[in-house]
Structures are given as C-alpha cells and as structure tokens.
Amino acid sequence: MKRKRIIRRILVYMLMIFLAFIFLFPLIWMIASSMKEDVQIFRDMGSLQAFLPPMPGEIEGGYFENYRIAFERADLFRYIVNSLIYTSGIIIFGLIVNSMAGYALARFRIPFAGFWLGVIIATLIIPPESIFLPLYVLVFNLGWVNTYTGLIVPFIANAFAIFLFRQFFLDFPKELEEAAKIDGCSQVGIFFRIIVPLSKPVFATVAIVLFINHWNDFLWPLVVASDESIRTIQIGLQYFMNQEPVEWGPMMAALTVATIPMLLVFVFLQRYYVQGLTHTGSKN
Amino acid sequence: MSQKKRVFSKTKEAREAATGYIFLAPALILLSIFLLYPMGVMFYYSFTDFYILTPDDRSFIGLDNFRGIIDDAQFRQAFWNTVYFTVIVVPVQMAVALGLALLVNKKLKGRTFFRTAYFSPVVMSLVVVSILWTFMYNPSEGLINELLSIVGIPEQPFLTSPDQAMNSIIAMSVWQGAGFQMMIFLAGLQNIPDHLYEAADIDGASTWQKFLHVTIPGLRNISLFIFITITIAAFKLLVQPMIMTQGGPLGSTKSLVYHIYEVGFNYRDVGYASAMAVVFTVIVLIVAIIQRKLASEERG
C-alpha cells in the first residue's frame, strides 16, 4: 500500500515536471537565444544547450549585444514609452470615471438606476472587435488619428470595471458613510475622502486588469496609431519579424524586452489580480 | 410628517439624484459616444455602399450587402475556420486548465514553482507568443521539429500546410491561455469545503467518485464563467493568424474578425465589412444568450 503510494507520487511528479517543461521551454528558449549570436542559436537547437545562456567568453560584445542591436534597429524605447502612455492614460482616467459610475449605481438613489445598470451590463456583450471600423471612422472625423487622445479616450469607460466597482461598493459597510453624513460631509466629499482611501484593493485590481488588457492590445493601436512616433510596442515588434533576412538574436531580445513590464506587474501585483479574478468568477 | 419637512426631503432627494447623475454621467456619455453610437452606425453602414475613399457618395442599398455575404466563399471559409477554432479550443483549454489546477492543488512540495511555470505563458502577450511560435514552428530550422526529431518524429510542415496550420495555432493558443483559467479553477477548488471530501471518505468513495460527485458540482459556477469567457474570446480570433500565417495557407486560418479587418481596412469597403460585423455581432449575441439561458436553467 505504502509502496504504491510512493510510486504514484513519483509518477505525478514526473508528469508535473514534463508539463513544466512544455509550458516553460519557449520562454526559456527566447531568453537564452536573446543572448546568443544567430549561428549559436541554430547550432544549439538540437541539444539542451538551446535552453542555456551562452558560455561567458563565447560571444563577442557580451550578453546584451542583441539588446543593443534591437534598440538600434527599431525605436523600441519610443514604442514602450507609447505603450506606457496609452495604458496609464486608460488606467488613470478609467479609475476615476468607472469608480464614480460604480459608486453612483451602488449608493445613490437615482431614477432609472436599474435601467442604466442593465445598459452597462448589456454593453459587456458587444465585442470591441465588431465596432472598430465605425469607431475608426468616428475617431478619424474627430481628427484623432495618430494621437494619444484617439488611442485612449474610446476605452476610458469600461463596463466591466464599473461592474467590479459597483460590486465592491455594495459590500462596503454603510455605517461609515452615515456617520460622515451626520458630521455634515457632502456625498461628493464622502466618496473622495472616505470611500476612495478605503477601497485600495478594488482600485488595484481594476488598474491591473486594465493594464494587462491594454498592454496587450493589438487591433486598435494597429489601425489608429500607424505613425511611427505613436506606435505601441505590440505593433512595433512586427518590424523584427518582417525583416529579410530575420535577425533572430535581436528579435528574441526585443520579444524579451516587450515581456518585462508584464512580468514585473505579475511578480509584484499578482495577489490583487488573482483576488479580482476569483471575485468576479464566483460572483458570476 | 409636516409640510416643511417633506419639502426638505424632496429637495434632498432631488439633490441626491442630481449628484448621482453627475457621478454617472462621464461613463454614460463615453459609453454612448464610443460604444453605442458606433454600434448604431455599424448597422446603418451595413445597409449602404460606404467606401472610405468616397465618403460623400454613399447610398442606401438595402439588404444587398447581406445577400453578398451568403454568396461570399471567403466569408464562409472564415466563418467555418472560426467555428472550428472555437469548438476545439473551448473544451481542450478547459480540460487542460482543470487538469493543471487539480495537479497544483495537491499538497506537494514545489507546487508554487509548478503553478508559476504553468502560468508563465500568460505573462507573454499574444503578439510576443505568436512571433515566437512562428519561428518555433518553422519547418526546416524551427525548435519544435528539432525537439521532435530527438523523439524520432519526422519533420512536420506546421504553419505551411493547410491541414496543420489551424491546429498549430490551436495548440499554441491553448498553451498560452490555459494557465489563466487554471488560476480561476484553482480558486474554485479551494472554495470547496473540506468536510465534503471527508464525508465522501467516510462513505468509502474512490478518488474518481470524489472528483465526479464533489469536485465537478463544486466547480459548476466557475466552469460556466470560464466557458462563456473562452468561447467569446475564441470567436474573436485575430492576432494569431494575422501575425503567424496572414490567414493562409489557402485561407485555412483566416478568421471572421480578420476577414472583416481586411475588407474594411485594406479594401476600404466599409459598407460590406459592416454587414459582416453585424452578422458577427449577432452570432456572438446568440451564443451569449444561449449560454446565459443554460446557466440559469442549471442553477434553477
């Protein structure tokens, strides 16, 4: 009996290690290759060496030579800054606009509140992909093509974020607000001075969800920000793919660079993200 | 209540309503301009021959665009490609995600490492993953064929073959997305109370019976949530074929959204593209409504 259990445990571990390899090898290969010359990348491909960084003396110019070349070939720095402006613009305005809407729906007695909530939830079903053409025509007529305004403004209001905020504020203890009301605090004051400071977790969750969604955005930046000066990183990366011949090392370096901001967000803020996800998951 | 007091409370109510609308207004206005208005315009365009280069010469052509869709072989191909992608990805990705969640939910040493490993593809964007895998799938000098040759599997054409291209994209998509749903399943597993398993143990249930009668029912709500989100996400397939195959070979990976993008943006035929977008939206709505119905029936 005991022996059977040990064997089973070993089999489970072997399965888990095999799966870990399947899920990790592209990432490891990408990072390892980003430090190698193209010749080395191809030479190593048939062996375990493919997943290891090159030997110290093996590469001319050092481990970061490909990174230097990548930043030289394309204006990666500009693209990353653009992506950061794009995502942080949506996050900053999105947090303000959506939290206020969520609070109004959770706490104010307003006529047609249920109707507006229904409309907002209904918009969740509209796939953004289906309206990008008329949206582009609209943004074009507003003169916003190739501007940050055109990138950011259409995505500030977010039904999902409003919904998350509303759920959070509904669970918020009413006593605090009532006490503040008795002290003569206005409702605007209550929101900004009491609710917001006490709601950091939901603000963090929404900010991270927005960051991840929009850092990865592809279609909208592709159509609305065609100009080099405003291009985001996800669009800019294609430069390396469409080169003839492809420079593998610098391309791997560029892909790695594009992954770093997301990696940082997940490493430091994963807690909030998973909390938010499971919250919506169980509520639905 | 005295007359005076009632008047006072009425103005108070009015003031509360006004403040509420001020809070709500920015979101409602933005949603109306950038979501509802384009939605309406899309319906309007779909009945016109709007061509971007001649925006003033736009006339109403009734249902002609929709009649065109019926005879459009490219649309049909894109439609079935998208359906195929969705029908395979949804069950496979859910099964993989659940399997991974069950594995990392075991109280084994090093499970944090395994959880992080399975989640790691999520950290890479779809664009990064698509570019990376295009080169991994390269038939003659790609990593995957090199690895397969170690196990003795002959060289595969992957993205260059009409038979394998879509399946290759499916494999990559499942690999990239499963870790995300694993996390949600994991939270669901941890919400199932331990005493249910203990009770099953006392009744002498096997591992399989416990899975079937305790785990699966305990995950019902979360599974539905995951099912709906993966289905809709799968139907919006665009980035992978656009970057990896440009819809080829022989249109075998052209998706609906990709086709709409090409017709509307590259060929500038906004009227016809809008008609296809209307069809796409209606399909997504129908799927969402059916799933919601199923969800409420199972709950009721």
Interface residues (C-beta under 8 A of the other chain):
Chain A: R9 V12 Y13 L15 M16 L19 A20 I22 F23 L24 P26 L27 W29 M30 F42 M45 G46 A50 I96 V97 N98 M100 A101 Y103 A104 L105 F108 R109 I110 P111 A113 W116 V119 I120 T123 I125 I126 P127 E129 S130 I131 F132 L133 P134 L135 Y136 V137 L138 V153 P154 F155 I156 A157 A159 I162 Q187 V188 F191 W215 N216 F218 L219 V223 Q234 L237 Q238 F240 M241 V246 W248 M251 L255 A258 T259 M262 L263 F266 V274 L277 T278 T280 G281 S282 N284
Chain B: E13 E16 A17 T19 G20 Y21 F23 L24 P26 A27 L28 L30 L31 I33 F34 L35 L36 Y37 P38 M39 V41 M42 Y45 I52 L100 L103 V104 K106 L108 F113 F114 A117 Y118 F119 S120 P121 V122 V123 M124 S125 L126 V127 V128 V129 I131 L132 W133 T134 F135 M136 E141 L143 E146 S149 I150 W175 G179 M183 I184 A187 G188 N191 N221 I222 L224 F225 I226 I232 F235 K236 L238 V239 M242 I243 V257 I260 Y261 G264 F265 V270 A273 S274 A277 V278 F280 T281 V284 L285 A288
